[in-house]
Amino acid sequence: MRAPIGDFETAVPAPDRLDDLIAPVADAVRGWTGAVPAERIVYVETDPRWADTAVFVEHYGRDLLERSANCVVVAGKRGGETTLAACLVLSTTKVDVNGVVRRQLGARKASFAAMDVATGATGMEYGGITPVGLPRDWPLLVDSAVVDLPWVLVGSGRRRGKLLIPGKAFAELPGAVVLDGLGV
């Protein structure tokens, strides 16, 4: 199959590549529900050597720069309590942690979670965190610009491989809240 965006040698419906996905992501694909069928989630093989965004788009297609999203884990703190959440924004933007995220989480302070916290809590590799397969009780804050794209490139839970997903599918993930201005 040909990937709907980018130039990848291998593009396969994710349900056919569950063995290439880490457990939480494979479980999420296996149990997928929503308007977008699981077969429309496409797994593409990528080389971790080309993980840097500039090198990645040079190798796999310049069109990907405007069609890629980053998923980052944030920690909101209030009164000794910490709430972990994930944020999904276009790769050409940065998460508004101190504004939109802090207010949405009702936190006094918000920051990016430490690498060991992010990987430990998600079971995913740093640099490959994806909104697919996150803990179900987490808020997933999604920038509306991501939802508006026909196809979006995101991590697959590990540094080797990515997922191509129709943007509207992110609004249906567990805990998803679509917000304007999350990415600035």
SVG drawing of the C-alpha trace seen along z (x, -y; Angstrom):
<svg xmlns="http://www.w3.org/2000/svg" viewBox="-18 -32 39 42">
<polyline fill="none" stroke="black" stroke-width="0.4" points="0.0,0.0 1.1,-3.6 1.2,-5.9 -1.4,-8.7 1.3,-11.3 5.1,-11.2 7.4,-8.8 7.8,-5.6 9.0,-2.2 6.7,-0.3 3.1,-1.4 0.7,1.2 -2.6,0.9 -1.7,0.8 -3.9,3.8 -1.7,5.9 1.5,4.8 0.5,5.2 3.7,7.1 5.7,4.0 3.8,1.9 4.5,1.7 1.8,3.3 -0.3,0.2 -0.4,-1.0 -1.2,2.5 -3.9,2.9 -5.4,-0.5 -5.4,0.4 -6.9,3.8 -9.7,2.3 -10.2,-0.8 -13.6,-2.3 -14.9,-5.4 -15.9,-6.9 -12.5,-6.2 -11.9,-2.4 -8.7,-1.0 -7.7,0.1 -7.2,-3.6 -4.4,-3.8 -1.3,-3.3 2.0,-2.0 5.1,-3.2 8.6,-2.0 11.2,-4.7 14.8,-4.8 15.7,-6.3 18.8,-7.8 16.6,-10.3 14.4,-11.1 15.4,-14.8 12.5,-16.8 14.7,-18.5 16.4,-15.3 13.2,-13.3 11.3,-15.6 14.3,-15.7 14.3,-11.9 10.6,-11.0 9.0,-14.1 8.9,-17.8 5.1,-17.7 5.4,-16.0 6.6,-19.2 3.1,-20.7 1.4,-17.3 3.2,-16.1 2.2,-16.3 4.2,-15.9 2.7,-14.3 4.3,-15.5 3.5,-14.6 2.9,-17.5 2.5,-17.6 0.0,-20.0 0.5,-20.7 -2.0,-22.1 -1.9,-21.7 0.5,-18.8 -1.4,-16.9 0.1,-16.2 -2.0,-15.5 -0.3,-14.0 -1.8,-14.7 -0.7,-14.5 -0.8,-17.3 -0.9,-16.9 0.2,-19.9 1.5,-20.4 5.3,-19.9 5.7,-23.5 4.3,-24.8 5.0,-24.6 2.6,-23.6 1.3,-26.6 2.1,-24.9 1.8,-28.0 -1.4,-29.3 -3.8,-26.9 -2.5,-23.7 -2.3,-25.2 -5.9,-26.6 -7.4,-23.4 -5.9,-21.2 -6.9,-23.7 -3.3,-23.7 -1.3,-26.3 1.8,-25.3 2.3,-23.2 5.5,-21.9 6.8,-19.2 7.1,-15.9 10.6,-14.6 11.7,-12.0 11.6,-9.1 8.1,-10.1 6.8,-10.4 8.3,-7.0 7.5,-5.2 3.8,-6.3 3.2,-5.7 5.3,-2.6 6.6,-4.3 10.0,-5.3 11.0,-9.0 10.8,-10.6 8.1,-8.2 5.2,-9.0 1.9,-8.8 -1.7,-9.7 -2.8,-6.2 -2.5,-3.9 -2.1,-6.5 -3.5,-5.7 -7.3,-6.0 -7.7,-8.3 -5.4,-11.0 -6.6,-14.1 -5.5,-14.3 -5.4,-17.9 -5.5,-18.1 -4.9,-21.3 -7.8,-21.9 -5.3,-22.4 -4.3,-18.7 -8.0,-17.6 -8.5,-19.7 -5.8,-17.8 -6.8,-15.0 -3.8,-12.9 -1.3,-13.4 2.0,-11.7 2.6,-10.9 4.8,-8.6 4.1,-4.9 5.2,-4.5 8.8,-3.8 11.4,-5.6 11.3,-3.1 8.1,-3.5 5.3,-6.1 1.5,-6.2 -0.5,-8.0 -3.9,-8.8 -6.8,-10.9 -6.9,-14.1 -10.5,-13.8 -9.7,-10.4 -7.7,-12.2 -10.9,-13.9 -12.4,-10.5 -9.5,-9.1 -10.1,-8.5 -9.9,-11.7 -9.6,-13.9 -10.4,-17.6 -10.0,-19.6 -8.7,-23.2 -7.9,-26.2 -4.5,-27.8 -2.9,-24.8 -0.1,-25.0 1.6,-28.4"/>
</svg>
